[in-house]
């Protein structure tokens, strides 16, 4: 007997940065784009305090009340992201998620597979990924490039101040699957507190 898929596997990658920063997630297929937004925020540990929207087939999807009064309106209609579910897409399709209209963090979301799991998933989980996302408010891709130069150069006059600003430590190669999955389990909770900074290594690794 055919059973409707209850899970979807997606790959989310941050555009315009190399090597790629990405996460591969399994999510409930009945989740909406609003819930996908929260899952992306959790998987990358974004702080979820900037504007965001999805771009699908040339159309904008997001929180209608917020995006029609955001000061960035380009007069294009905004569609309600609560009316689109992950199960509405087909394998192989992709679309864009934009977070922070100032720094413009563009993510590509690719639908990789659907599955019918024995137990319907209630939360998202991460299968794999790579690299840490840039610090919030770093200034977009160009600001991130400059940030990495500064923290790698101890002779730079801005080195110590910049390190302090980002919590005293930042490793662009950092990725911890257990930490990401812990964050995903609470992705839909209201008022969830995100880590302000990247976890410092317990031993054996020195900061820049």
FIKEKOL-46708 format. One line per field, with one value per residue: residue in one letter; x, z, y of N, C-alpha, C in turn. Coordinates in steps of 0.1 Angstrom, whole numbers. Atoms other than C-alpha are relative to their C-alpha. Layout:
N
nudren: c(A,...)
n_xx: c(X,...)
n_zz: c(Z,...)
n_yy: c(Y,...)
ca_xx: c(X,...)
ca_zz: c(Z,...)
ca_yy: c(Y,...)
c_xx: c(X,...)
c_zz: c(Z,...)
c_yy: c(Y,...)
end
This chain:
208
nudren: c(X,X,X,X,X,X,X,X,X,X,X,X,X,X,X,X,X,X,X,X,X,X,X,X,X,X,X,X,X,X,X,X,X,X,X,X,X,X,X,X,X,X,X,X,X,X,X,X,X,X,X,X,X,X,X,X,X,X,X,X,X,X,X,X,X,X,X,X,X,X,X,X,X,X,X,X,X,X,X,X,X,X,X,X,X,X,X,X,X,X,X,X,X,X,X,X,X,X,X,X,X,X,X,X,X,X,X,X,X,X,X,X,X,X,X,X,X,X,X,X,X,X,X,X,X,X,X,X,X,X,X,X,X,X,X,X,X,X,X,X,X,X,X,X,X,X,X,X,X,X,X,X,X,X,X,X,X,X,X,X,X,X,X,X,X,X,X,X,X,X,X,X,X,X,X,X,X,X,X,X,X,X,X,X,X,X,X,X,X,X,X,X,X,X,X,X,X,X,X,X,X,X,X,X,X,X,X,X)
n_xx: c(8,-8,1,-4,-13,2,-12,-6,-14,-3,-13,0,-13,-2,-5,-11,-12,-7,8,14,6,13,6,10,10,12,11,14,5,11,-4,1,-12,-2,-7,-13,-7,-5,-10,-12,-6,-6,-11,-12,-1,4,6,15,5,0,10,-3,11,-4,2,4,5,2,9,-5,8,-4,10,6,1,-14,-7,6,-4,-14,-9,-7,10,-2,13,5,9,-5,9,-1,-9,7,9,-8,-6,-11,5,5,-11,-5,-14,-8,4,-7,4,-9,4,-8,1,-7,0,-12,-12,5,-5,8,-1,7,6,2,8,-7,7,11,0,11,-7,9,6,0,-9,6,-10,-10,-13,-11,-8,-14,-2,-14,-5,8,5,-6,7,11,-4,-14,-1,1,-11,-12,-4,-5,-14,-8,0,-9,-14,-3,-2,-11,-12,-1,-6,10,4,13,1,5,14,9,2,9,13,6,0,-14,-5,8,-6,9,2,8,13,2,13,8,5,10,12,6,7,12,11,8,1,14,4,0,-10,-12,-12,-11,-14,-4,-13,-4,-7,-15,-5,-3,-14,-8,1,-2,7,-9)
n_zz: c(0,2,-11,3,-7,-12,-3,12,-2,7,-2,-1,1,-1,13,1,-9,2,2,-3,-13,3,-9,6,-10,2,-6,3,13,-1,-5,10,2,-13,-8,7,-4,-14,1,6,-10,-10,6,2,-12,2,-13,3,-4,12,9,8,10,10,14,7,13,3,-10,-13,-10,-13,-9,7,-9,-2,12,7,-8,-4,5,11,9,15,6,5,-9,-9,-2,-13,0,-8,9,8,-8,6,9,13,9,6,-1,10,0,-10,-2,-8,-12,-3,-14,-2,12,0,3,11,0,9,-1,10,-6,10,-4,4,0,-9,-6,-10,-12,-8,-9,6,-8,-6,0,10,-4,10,4,3,3,0,-2,-8,7,-4,-12,3,1,4,12,12,4,0,-14,-6,5,-7,-14,0,1,-13,-11,4,-1,-13,1,4,-11,-3,-3,-13,-1,9,-6,-11,5,4,-11,-3,8,12,9,12,4,-11,2,-10,3,-12,-4,10,-2,-12,3,9,-8,-6,11,1,-13,-1,-10,-2,-1,9,-4,6,6,3,-11,0,-1,-14,-2,12,11,-4,7,10)
n_yy: c(-12,-12,-10,-13,-3,-9,-6,-5,-3,-12,-5,-15,-5,-15,-4,-10,2,12,13,-1,2,7,9,9,2,8,-7,5,-5,-9,-14,-11,-9,-6,10,2,-12,3,11,-5,-8,9,8,-9,-8,-15,-5,-2,-14,-8,3,12,4,10,-3,13,-2,-14,-5,-2,7,-4,-5,-11,-12,-6,-4,-12,-12,2,-10,5,5,-3,-1,14,6,10,10,6,12,10,8,8,10,7,11,-5,0,13,3,-7,-14,-8,-14,-8,-6,-12,-4,-13,-8,-9,8,8,13,8,14,8,12,10,11,12,12,2,14,4,5,8,-9,-14,-9,-12,-11,2,5,-2,12,-4,-14,-5,-14,-9,-12,-12,-7,-10,-14,-2,-8,7,8,-8,-2,13,2,-9,5,11,-6,-6,9,8,-8,-5,-14,-10,-8,3,14,3,-5,8,13,-2,-2,13,9,5,11,3,10,1,14,7,6,11,6,2,-14,-4,8,-5,-12,3,6,-11,-10,-6,-5,-14,-6,8,-8,5,-3,-13,1,13,7,0,14,4,1,3,-10,-14,-10,-8)
ca_xx: c(0,14,21,25,61,63,99,119,157,170,204,209,240,252,258,289,313,339,345,308,290,261,238,218,186,157,124,87,72,42,62,56,81,77,89,117,128,131,150,175,180,187,209,232,227,215,200,166,164,167,142,140,120,120,123,105,99,102,78,84,72,73,55,31,26,64,75,49,62,99,112,127,95,101,64,62,35,44,28,21,49,25,5,34,45,77,56,45,80,95,128,154,137,155,148,164,162,174,182,192,184,215,242,221,229,215,209,201,176,176,150,170,146,113,109,83,98,83,77,66,93,83,115,142,176,209,227,258,273,304,319,306,284,297,291,259,263,298,289,280,304,329,328,333,364,378,369,388,419,418,415,442,467,478,497,465,456,420,428,421,390,375,382,365,336,330,334,372,374,362,371,356,360,339,310,296,268,257,254,234,210,205,196,172,153,142,139,101,101,92,118,145,179,207,244,258,292,309,319,355,376,381,417,445,434,445,425,438)
ca_zz: c(0,-11,18,13,20,55,53,28,25,16,11,21,10,16,-18,-28,-3,-10,2,5,38,38,57,47,66,69,77,80,46,59,73,57,45,78,96,70,78,115,106,85,113,138,114,107,142,127,154,136,142,106,78,55,25,0,-38,-57,-94,-95,-66,-31,-1,35,64,46,75,79,43,31,57,56,38,11,-8,-46,-52,-60,-43,-12,-9,25,33,56,26,10,23,17,1,-26,-42,-65,-62,-81,-76,-58,-46,-27,9,18,53,64,37,47,47,21,30,1,6,-21,-9,-30,-27,-28,-19,-2,21,42,76,100,125,112,121,144,143,118,119,102,83,74,67,65,78,101,89,90,122,122,111,97,65,40,19,15,52,60,37,55,89,81,71,103,127,108,112,147,136,123,146,145,154,191,189,161,180,211,190,177,212,213,188,153,132,96,93,125,122,149,139,175,182,150,158,193,179,153,180,194,161,164,200,208,225,220,229,203,211,206,196,182,209,219,215,247,241,215,193,196,186,157)
ca_yy: c(0,33,57,94,106,122,134,155,158,192,207,244,262,298,314,335,320,294,267,262,265,240,218,187,183,159,177,168,171,189,218,251,277,294,263,258,294,284,252,271,296,268,247,277,293,326,348,353,391,403,404,373,360,332,336,308,310,347,352,365,344,355,371,394,418,423,425,450,474,467,498,476,469,467,469,431,411,391,357,340,316,297,284,266,232,212,184,208,207,181,164,184,217,246,281,309,320,355,364,400,425,445,418,398,363,343,306,280,253,222,194,161,134,124,94,76,71,45,72,106,131,159,179,184,167,173,145,164,198,219,251,278,306,341,362,382,418,413,432,407,386,414,422,385,384,414,399,367,387,406,377,358,386,392,424,440,469,457,421,420,442,421,389,403,414,378,362,357,329,321,290,292,254,247,223,201,178,171,209,215,187,200,234,218,200,234,252,258,268,304,326,301,314,310,309,344,331,300,274,277,245,226,219,216,245,280,310,332)
c_xx: c(9,-3,6,13,-3,13,6,15,4,15,0,14,0,7,12,11,6,12,-14,-3,-14,-4,-10,-9,-11,-11,-13,-5,-12,3,-1,13,3,8,14,9,7,11,13,7,7,12,13,3,0,-8,-15,-5,1,-12,4,-12,6,-3,-2,-7,-3,-9,6,-10,5,-11,-6,0,14,5,-7,2,14,9,8,-9,3,-13,-5,-8,8,-10,3,8,-6,-9,8,7,12,-4,-5,11,2,15,7,-3,9,-5,9,-6,9,-2,9,1,12,12,-4,6,-10,3,-7,-6,-3,-7,7,-8,-12,1,-12,7,-11,-8,0,9,-8,9,10,13,10,8,15,1,14,1,-10,-5,7,-6,-11,6,14,1,-1,12,13,5,5,14,10,2,10,15,4,3,12,13,2,7,-10,-5,-15,-2,-7,-15,-10,-2,-9,-14,-7,1,14,5,-10,8,-10,-3,-9,-13,-1,-14,-9,-6,-11,-13,-7,-8,-13,-11,-9,-3,-14,-4,0,10,12,13,11,13,4,13,3,6,15,5,4,15,7,-1,1,-8,10,8)
c_zz: c(0,12,-5,7,12,3,-14,4,-9,3,-1,0,0,-13,2,10,-3,10,5,15,-2,11,-7,11,-4,8,-2,-13,0,6,-11,-1,13,9,-6,4,14,0,-5,11,11,-6,-2,13,-3,12,-3,5,-12,-9,-9,-10,-9,-14,-7,-13,-3,10,14,10,14,9,-6,8,1,-13,-8,8,4,-5,-12,-11,-14,-8,-6,12,9,3,14,0,9,-8,-9,9,-7,-10,-13,-11,-6,2,-12,-1,11,0,10,13,4,14,2,-13,-1,-4,-12,-1,-8,1,-12,7,-11,6,-5,-1,10,5,9,11,9,10,-6,8,5,0,-11,5,-11,-2,-1,-3,0,3,8,-8,5,13,-5,0,-3,-13,-13,-5,0,14,6,-5,8,15,1,-1,13,11,-3,2,13,1,-4,12,5,5,13,2,-7,7,12,-5,-4,11,4,-8,-12,-9,-12,-4,10,-5,9,-2,12,4,-9,3,13,-2,-9,8,7,-10,0,13,0,10,3,0,-8,7,-6,-8,-2,13,-1,1,14,3,-13,-12,5,-8,-10,7)
c_yy: c(12,10,13,3,10,8,5,3,12,3,16,5,15,4,10,-1,-13,-2,2,-2,-6,-9,-9,-5,-9,7,-6,6,9,13,10,8,7,-9,-3,12,-2,-11,5,9,-8,-8,8,9,15,4,3,14,9,-4,-12,-2,-11,5,-13,4,14,7,1,-7,4,4,13,13,7,6,11,13,0,11,-4,-5,5,0,-14,-6,-10,-11,-6,-13,-12,-9,-9,-11,-7,-11,5,1,-13,-2,6,15,8,14,7,5,11,4,13,8,9,-8,-9,-14,-9,-15,-7,-13,-9,-12,-13,-13,1,-14,-2,-7,-8,8,14,9,12,12,-3,-6,2,-13,4,15,4,15,8,11,12,6,9,14,3,8,-7,-8,8,3,-12,-2,8,-5,-12,4,6,-10,-9,7,7,14,10,8,-3,-15,-3,5,-8,-14,1,2,-13,-11,-5,-11,-2,-9,-1,-14,-7,-5,-11,-5,-1,14,4,-7,4,13,-3,-5,11,11,7,6,15,5,-8,8,-6,4,13,-2,-15,-6,0,-15,-3,-1,-3,9,14,9,7,10)
end
